């Protein structure tokens, strides 16, 4: 017992140290100490309030000179750094890009009264307007044969299966750091340094406007497929000023996403990570970090206690075998659904591990022994004693009552989806129908255990520590269901598990 408590204490201690270290690192990123004296200070060039112009060009070349042929697609003559705007422009697609090539956007911030290439104080940034990814598979109605069609001229042409094709990034997000911040030259942050261009003005060193391209806003939902007939495509240009703290934070997040892709994560994996940062307010993101950290801690402790409970489990008295079988089935279905949807590995791997654990618990519940005779497995089931057989009778009785409600609902939902929803294949329809049933009616399979508890007048056979940690996680999910704007049906779905758990607590009391 001492060893177990010591291990749990160690895990909680490591968790606390991790949270405190992360807070310190985040504080160091968001807060930058300004230069207090006059020596070694780097002044902002924007403090002089120069008259600037924003110009955006496109080209198929990754590097350009004054001799390079570039096309002007957007320009703002009197560029006001504090004025947020969003414009949609139509961009001509060169033949090279239509042939699965690449197109770049060059963004220049320069003086309005000087030619672009003669302005030594101009700053620029480069963004790739195209990317290579797999086209989305065509979806059909399995009864009528009706297919989904993309709006011309972006309909996909036949290509080799599994071959990435060129897609158009329809959004370009720009930022300029608007803080007139005085940097200390002796302790210049390395993350901002690579975006800075400095000039000498008399005895002082000044840094030119920091132009930043927000790559986190490039989402897969904004991609458009490019084919040989695509002549022109829309580009949404978004601009907003950015503070120094948010700029440094965004730089670190972009580097993190880039590192994930270098480690082999797909663009879809990276896109889901981007969504965490782009679709969330910074303060709410910080709150989400703390909640996710506690969620992870409770998940680990629930996992640890659940495994320990089932390792010691020698009898199924008081335990609903059918509830264990359902949890295994639902976990495997959810894993297959995530696999079919090509979900991020960040989600898929934990789901796969959970499915393996649930299969192991079924083996324990059924007292299943597997022996191999050569390559052929032989299955042997253990026998139940009198008390276990009585539990099975109550379990079967509860499932009989539950089937009167469950089967019509599941069959009706499957028929509706078959008639009115489009899927990639019959396999996708089957998996989606099953997973919708799991999400919608899965909580009903917690009821047989309540019925068994009621008949036996005992709850001593349940893994209460694992239940408590899972309840904490459910409570966290419930709170966020009300903080975040969600449909009423989803909010009710978050609370239904709590109702069952409260009944468990009542039975224990």
Secondary structure, DSSP 8 states (H G I E B T S, - for coil): -HHHHHHHHHHHHHHHHHHHHHHHHHHHHH------SSTTEEEEGGGG---EEEEEEEES-SS--TTS--EEEEEESS--TT--EEEEEEEE--HHHHTT---EEEEEEEETTS-GGG-TT-EEEEEE-EEEE------B-TTT--B----TT-------TT--EEEEE-EEEEEEE-----EEGGG--HHHHTT--EEEETTEEEE---EEE-GGG--GGGEEE--TT--EEEEEEEEEEE-HHHHHHHHHHHHHHHHHHHTT--HHHHHHHHHHHHTS-HHHHHHHHHHHHHHHHHHHHHHHHHHHHHHH----TT--HHHHHHHHHHHHHHHHHHHHTT--HHHHHHHHHHHHHHHHHHHHHTTEEEEEETTEEEEEE----HHHHHHHHHHHHHHHHHHHHHHHHHHHHHHHHHHH--BSSHHHHHHHHHHHHHHHHGGGGGHHHHHHHHHHT--TTS-HHHHHHHHHHHHHHHHHHHHS---HHHHHHHHHHHHHHHHHHHHH-
